[in-house]
Amino acid sequence: MAISNALEMVALILYIASHAEYKKYLNKLCSLQRPKYLMELVRLGLPMGLMFCLEVGFFFVLMLFMGRIGVAALAANQLVFQYFCFCMEIAFAVAQAITVRMGHELGARNQAAAKRASLTGTSLVLVLMLVVALCYWCVPRQLMSLDIDIHSVANQALITCAIPFFAIAALFQVFEAVRITLFGALRALKDTRFTLLTSVISFWFIALPVGYLLAYPGHLNGMGFWWGMVFGGVLSVVLLLYRMKKTFSKWGMTHVE
């Protein structure tokens, strides 16, 4: 992975340096003519970096709790989580596209097109994640068969644990994908601190405590933590939708169809 990322970086530098349209940006790389732009990048980028670190930290802590529950729970969690991460790349990609598209349209003062881009991207991801959720609900054994021998007696405890994980992960995947696309839209509107706050609240103050209570006092074990993430995801989407409506109003996009 290190070699792959290094080669990708070199390829991107060569690509930018070989195109006249992009080369001019490299010429300004070492100059600081307008320091306020650097501060704006820090103001917008720092909350995004902190949000990423906090979310990765949450899933690391989740893995530790799953390990305390048992080997089968830990293995099932990792098996389901790999599908979750793979499918979430779709949401991340669309969120990036929403940010770029909205940024261009807002720069051109075309609020109508910017709002359409956010709504279209979010709707697209919602439909795709509903299809993924159906796969989690209907064919979990077929998905697991790509990783393990589902007919082996030694894997039956893992399968028994993973099937309900898939069912709950289907719900979390839908809400989490919508959250990511809403974050992409708010990023285009230069609103990243609220998304950081939302991430902290939904993951660390809702998902983890609720998941812990459901897992141990509630005797749901690993399923409790996945249900905690669902509750956190729902709250996060509600908060971001409220923020989107408020921010759209601020940008004069309330009555845009």
Residue pairs with C-beta under 8 A, 6 or more apart in sequence:
15 22
16 22
16 23
16 25
16 26
17 23
17 26
32 38
44 187
44 190
44 192
45 192
47 192
47 193
47 195
47 196
48 187
48 192
48 195
48 196
50 196
51 192
51 195
51 196
51 199
54 196
54 199
54 200
54 203
54 204
55 199
55 203
58 203
58 204
58 207
58 208
59 81
61 208
62 77
62 208
62 211
62 225
63 74
63 77
63 78
65 211
65 212
65 215
65 225
66 73
66 74
66 77
66 222
66 225
67 73
67 74
69 215
69 221
69 222
70 221
72 157
72 158
72 160
72 161
73 161
73 221
73 222
75 158
75 161
75 162
76 158
76 161
76 162
76 165
76 222
77 165
77 222
79 144
79 147
79 148
79 158
79 162
79 165
80 162
80 165
80 166
80 169
81 169
82 147
83 136
83 143
83 166
83 169
84 169
84 172
84 173
87 129
87 132
87 173
87 177
88 173
88 176
88 177
88 180
90 125
90 128
90 129
90 177
91 125
91 129
91 176
91 177
91 180
91 181
92 180
94 121
94 124
94 125
94 181
94 184
95 121
95 125
95 180
95 181
95 183
95 184
95 185
95 187
96 184
97 121
97 184
98 117
98 118
98 121
98 122
98 181
98 184
98 185
98 188
99 184
99 185
99 187
99 188
100 188
101 114
101 117
101 121
101 188
102 114
102 117
102 118
102 185
102 188
102 189
103 188
105 111
105 113
105 114
105 117
106 114
106 188
106 189
106 251
111 251
111 252
111 253
111 256
112 253
112 256
112 257
114 188
114 251
114 253
115 248
115 253
115 256
116 256
117 185
118 181
118 182
118 184
118 185
118 188
118 244
121 181
121 184
121 185
122 178
122 181
122 182
122 185
125 177
125 178
125 180
125 181
126 174
126 177
126 178
128 177
129 173
129 174
129 177
129 178
130 174
132 170
132 173
133 170
133 171
133 173
133 174
134 170
135 143
136 143
136 166
136 167
136 169
136 170
136 173
137 166
137 167
137 170
140 162
140 163
140 166
140 167
141 150
141 159
141 163
143 166
144 150
144 159
144 162
148 155
148 158
148 159
149 155
150 159
161 222
164 223
165 222
165 223
165 226
168 223
168 226
168 227
168 230
169 226
171 230
171 233
172 226
172 229
172 230
172 233
175 230
175 233
175 234
175 236
175 237
176 229
176 233
178 237
179 198
179 202
179 233
179 236
179 237
179 240
182 237
182 240
182 241
182 244
183 195
183 240
185 244
186 192
186 194
186 195
186 240
186 243
186 244
186 247
187 195
189 247
189 251
191 243
191 247
194 240
194 243
195 240
198 236
198 239
198 240
198 243
199 236
201 235
201 236
201 239
202 232
202 233
202 235
202 236
202 239
203 229
203 232
206 228
206 231
206 232
206 235
207 225
207 228
207 229
207 231
207 232
207 233
208 225
208 228
209 228
210 227
210 228
210 231
210 232
211 224
211 225
211 226
211 227
211 228
211 229
212 224
212 225
212 228
213 224
213 228
214 220
214 223
214 224
214 225
214 227
214 228
215 221
215 222
215 223
215 224
215 225
215 228
216 224
218 224
220 227
248 254
248 256
